[in-house]
């Protein structure tokens, strides 16, 4: 039955399958590292430092990876990403006495490169598989890919917490490495060799985008993801475990449900934005949804600062934040693929996700530092400030031109 499908649909399904499997291991590994090393007595700032190379090399990878993908093909960059994640997982499967900070940071660096090669390859490939005049279909395909990825990342969070409780850190990462190895073999056999390869070989100097709309959207994306990670990545799991006394399974399960819900909202984002922006949203829609997210975050920050039923505020507020953030993220993911030029699409997408990774890097470092020095409510106020910046930057995004009616 699979062989009878349209070739583009088959390639889309293969890319999505690869992306799904990678994402589960990526989410599980993040939760495993945070909870395992906190149990070992690491401070939140020290745990954040373990992810420093993960995020930093994500910045570098997106900047260079788009150029590599345009020259070599997206199938190769996706497979390289899968292979590097396998190596990173087996690096962490060593005895606990060998898990020094430099070793873990090196493994995380490999994982960061792998993650962004995989994501850039998956997002860019969709542009090559959808007809140029089918922007509504492009939005839906991007939303499905992005939403399903985040839903499975939530599954990974839960899996990471559960595996840590059941079989321990070393056996968990080794098992994930074995599963991903099977996926890697299937991908090597099945993906098209010319997927996403540019007709003309782009020069290295072309890694920086020359498109004004791509640059503006990239800046908005940087602050958007910095705003999420400054309180979600390090501060929130530690806060739930220390202040509310939640165990590993509870923390992993709650964050998993949040990310799963977040992913499901991303999948239906085209239906949500259709109510206000039509089938193909523009810069105005990005501004409106960024403004809404700013307001939600400001209210959560105020509630926590005033210690007004903090557990309820966090649980309910996080659900609302996740839904609104999901629409923002899905909108951005569509707009970048829409703005990107057709030939060598990975160049523009890679530059954009470089900004995304920069936001994650800034957010991760601040999540550990701000939480350790000033507490959880301060992380939320930094998030609010970042979202205000996202909102203001989004004013510069292109808007649909309205047809001129005869007077």
N, C-alpha and C positions, 0 to 999 in steps of 0.2 A: 504493500500500500504506500509506503514511504517513497518508493522508487517511481510511483506514478504521479507524484506531485510535481508542479512547476519547479524548474531548477532554482529560481530565485527563492521560492518558498522553502525548498529543501535547505538551501544555504542559510537562510534566516533561522530556520529551526536548529541547524547545527551550531551556528554562532550563539544562539540563545541557550542551548544545552550546555555548551562550554562555559558560558558566562554564569549560568546558574550554579554549576558544580564548583567553579572557582569561588563564587560569592559565598557559598555555604562554608567553605574552609576559611575564607577571609574573616567572616563574622565570628566563627567559632574560635579562631586563633586570637582575635582581639580580646574576647571575653576570657579565654584561658590565661593569657598573659596578664591582664589586669588583676584578676582574682588570685591567680597563683602567686604572683610576686607581692601582692598586698599581704597575703598570708605569710610570706617569708619575712615580712617586717619592713618592706620598702615604703617610703613616704610617697604621697601623691605626686610630688615634683619628680622624684626618682622614677616613678612609673611612667610619667609623661616623657622623661628623657629616653626611655626604652623605645618610644614611638617616634623620636626625633628624626632618626635616619629614615624611618618608614615614610614619613611625610615629606622630608627634604628630598629624598630621591624620587618621590612621586612628582615633585615640581620639575626636576631635571628630566625625568622620563617623558612627561607629557610634552615638554618643550622640544626634545630631540626625537621622541618616539613618533610624532606625527610625520616628521621628515623621513624617518626610516621606513614607516609604513607606506608612504607615497612612493618610495624608491623600490622597496622589496616586495610589497604586497601585505595586506592586512592578515592574511592567513599565517604568514611567518611571524609577525609581531604577536599575534594571539598565541601561537604555539610556543614561542620563546617565553611568553609570560607564564603559561602553564608549567613549562619546564622549570623555571626559576622558583615558582611557588613550591614545587615538589622538593627542590633542593633545600629551600628555607625550612620546610616542615621537618625534613630529616635532620637538619642541623640542630633543631630544638629537641630531637628525640634522644639526645645524649643523656647520661646520668646527671642528676641534679648538681653534683659537685662540679661539673664542667660548665654549668650555665652561668658564666661570668657576665657582667654587664657588657663588655665589648663584644662577646660572642653573640649575645642576644640582640644587641644593636645591629650587628652585621647580618644576622638572619632576618631581622625586621627590615633592613635596608633592601635585601633581596626581595622580600615580600612586597615592599612598597613599589619597587620597579615592576614586579610581576603584576600587581593589581592594576596599575595604571596603563601598562601595555595592553592588558586584557580589556579594560574598560574602553580605552581609546579605540582599540580594534573593533570591538563590538558596536559601539555607537557610530563610528565612521562607516562601517560596512553597510548599515541600513540605508545610508544615502545612496550607495551604489546599487541597491536592490529595488528601490522604489522609483517609478517613473517621475521625471522632472515636474510634470504638470499635476501630480497627485499629492498636493501639500496636506490635504486633510488625512489621507492615508498615511503619510509620513508621520504626522503628529500621533496618530493612533498606534503605529508600530513602535515609535520611540517610547510612548507612554507604557505600552505593554512590556517592552524590554526593560525599561527603567523600573517600573513598578514591580514586576515579577522578581527582578534582581534584589530589590530592597526587602520584599516579602521573604525571600530566601535568606537574606542576610539576617533577618530576625530569627529565622529557624536556626541559623548558625550561632547566634547569641545563646539561644536556649540550649543548643547542642553542646556548645562550649562549657556552659555551667554544669550541664548534666554529666558530660564526660569527665569533667574534673572531679565531680563527686563520686562517680562510679569506677573509673579505671585509672585516674591520675593523669598528670600532665604529659609524661613521656609517651605512654601508650596511646593517648589521645592524638597527639600530633603525628605519630607513626602511622596510625590507622588512616588518618585523613590523607597522608602522603601516598599510601598504597591505592586508595580510591582514585585520587587525582591522576595517578600514573596511568590507570586504565583509560581515563578520559583523554589524556594526552595522546595515547596510542591511536585511539579512534579519530581524534582531530587531525593527526598527521596523515591519516589515510583519506579522510573525507572532504576536507576543505579545499575549495578551488585555489589553484596556485596564483591566479592573477587578480584575486579579490582586492579591489581598492588601489591597485598599482596605477600611478599616474602615467599618462601617455608620454609626457616629457619629464625627464629626470630633474626634479627641483633642486636648486642650489641650497647649500646649508644656510646661506644668508636669508633664505625665505622662511625660516622657522618663526620669525616674528610677523604677526599678522599686519597686513596693510589695510585691512578693512576697519573703518571707523565703528560700524555697528558691532563687529566682533570684539573690538577693544573695549567698548562701553559695556557690553554684556559680560565680558570676562571680569571687568572690575566689579560689577554688581555681584557676580557669582562668587568672587573671592570673599567679599564681606558676608554674603549669605551663608556660606558654609563655615566661615569663621564664627559666625553668630551661633550656629548649631553646636559646633564642636567645643566651644569655650565652656559650655556647661554640661554637654551630653557625654563627652568621651571619657573623661577621668572623674570629674567632680560628681556627677550624678550617681554612678555605680558605688563609689566610695561613700557618698552621703546616705544612700539607701541602706548600706550595710552597717554604717557606724551610728547614725542618728536614729534610724528606725529599727535597727537590729535585724534586718532581713538576712537570711542565709544565702549561699551561693546560688542555689536553685531558684530561690525567689527573685533575686536580683536578675539573673540570667533570663528567667521566665518572663518577668515584667518587661524588660527591655526588648525581649524577643517579640512579645505581643505588640509592643509599641511599633517596632520596625515593620512587623507584618501588616499591621493596620495602615501604617504610613505607605507601604508598598501598594496595598490594595487601593488606597485613595489615588495614588499616582496612575494606576491603570485606568481609573474612570475619570481622570482629570480632564480629558477632552470633552466629556459630557458636562462637567461642572463649568468649565470656562466657556462652553458653547452658549450658555444662558446669557452671558454678558458680552462675549467677544466674537461669536460666530465660530465656524469650524476651524479658522486659522487665526489664532490670537496674535497680537502685535505688542509693541512696547507699552502701550497704554494699559493693557491687561497685566503686564509684568509690574508696572508701577502700582496699580490698585492692589494686587495681591501682596506685594512687599509692604505696602502701608498697613494692610490688615494684619500681617504677621508682626509688625512692629508694635501695634497696639496690644495684641495678645501677649507678647513677651513682656511689655511694660507692666501689664496688669499682674502677670505671674510674679515678676520681680518685686512689685510693691507688696503683694500678699505674703511672700516669703520674708521680706524685710520686716513686716509688721507682725510676723509670727502668727498669722491668722490661719489656724488649722493647716499647718504646713503640709502634712501628709495628703490631705484632701486636695489642697491647692496644686501640689506637684502631680498627683495622679490625674486629676481632671484637666489641669492646665496643660500637662504634657500631651494629653490626647488631642486637645484643641490645637496646640502648637504643631503637633505632628501632621494633622490633617491640612492645615493652612500651609505649612512648610512643603508638604508633598505636592500641592498644586504649584507653588513657586518653583520647585525643583523640576517638575515635569514641563512647565512652561519654558524654563531656561533650556532644558535638554532639547526641546523641539526647536526653539529659536536659533540655537547655535548650528544645528544641522541644516536648518533652513537658510541661514546667512552664509554658511560655508560654500566656497566655490566647488563646482562639480568635479573638476579635474584635480586630483590630489586633495580630496576632502579632509584627509587626516591631518593636514597641515593646520588648518583653522581649528579643527576640533581638538587637536593636540595642544595648541596654544591656549585655547579656552580651558581645557582641563588642567593645564599648568597653573592657571589662576585659581581653579578649584582646589588643587593640591596645596597651593600657597595659603589659601584660606584655612584649610584643614591643619596645616603646619602651625600657623599662628594660633588657631583655636586650641590645638592640643597643648602647646606650650603654656598658653594662658590658663587653660583649664586646670593644670596642675599647680601653677604658681599662684594665680589669683585665689583659688580655693584654699590653698595652704596658708596664705597670708591674710586674706580678708573674709573668706567664707563663701558659702554657696550663693547667697543673694547678690554678692558682688559679681560673680560669674554671670548672673542673669542680667545685671545692669550693663555689663560690657556687651553682652549679646544684644541688648536693646539698642545700644549706641551703634553697633555694627549694622543692625537692620535699618536704622535711620539712614545710614550711609548708603545702603543698598537701594532704599526708596528714592533718595535724591539722585543717585546715579542713573536709575531706571528712567528718569525723566528724559534722558538723552537718547533713548532707544527709538528706532524708526516706528512710525505709526501708519496704519493703512490710510491711503488717500481716499477721501470721500468723493463720490462722483458729483460733478457739478450739474445741477438741475437748471433747466431753462426758466427764466423769469417771465 
